[in-house]
Structure formats: C-alpha cells, structure tokens
Amino acid sequence: MKASRSFDHAKESVGQARSFVSQAIHDAAPQVIETVVLMVSELASNCIRHTDSRFEVAVTRTSGQIRVQATDRGEGHPVIRNPSPSDPTGRGLQIVDMLAEDWGIEFLPGKGKTVWFTVPLPAREPVRADCASNHALGAS
C-alpha cells in the first residue's frame, strides 16, 4: 500500500498530515499508529517551521514495516539538536531518532529534501483456539 498527499505551508497542515497518515495505516496496532503519527507531526512541523513551501507526505506499508517520508523544497540540512529543557523547540529529530527503526535524509539537488523513517509492524500472532472461544464467551 502506498499513499501520498501534498499539504499547504500552513500550521493546520500539521494536523491534516497526522490525520492523513492515521487513516492510511488505520488497521495497524494502536501503539504503532500513535508512534507513527507523533513522528509525522514532528516532520510536518519542521516542514512548516524551516521552509516556505508546500510539502508532501508519503506512506508506504509492507507486511513488515511502515515507511513515511516528508518532502519539502527547503534547502536546509536537518540536524539533531540538543535543546535545553527550557527551549520550546528542537526535539523533532530526537523523537524520530528514538522511535524509528531507521531514518534518514535524502537531498534532492535543486528540489529540496526528503526526511524519512521506518517503523516495524509486529508480527500478527495467531489466535489460539482456547483464547478465541473464551473471548467469544466473555471469559478472561
């Protein structure tokens, strides 16, 4: 599954990007959705804060992982910052670095850059017959 969408350079686009990704991966485990949406929020915020262009968010899902990328036309070079506890910003890539299985930056000469991350999808465990029948009966 692959989906992408372009967003305006506007504060409300951060929430729209979160909603778009959440809908694209709606059937993933709740903790995976929560983690991915948090990281999308950080990347979209960076697109708004550090560029003056529209940006695109793309989601690719395979059986084993979710890959999200945010592409903007900004020429800056994203770096992991070390903000002080009182700094209101500067933690976005730290969050991505901590939560993603892998992440990186691809520079597109004359066209901006893409910041991407991957998150593994947990293997679906088969439901045991005794658990399934207990669950159906309302037992725990």
Buried (B, 14 or more C-beta within 10 A) or exposed (E): EEBEBEBEBEEEBBEBBBEBBBEBBEEBEEEBBEBBBEBBBBBBBBBBEEBEEBBBBBBBBEEEBBBBBBBBBBBEEBEEEEEEEEEEEEBBBBBBEEBBEEBEEEEEEEEBBBBBBBBEBEEEEEEEEEEEEEEEEEEE
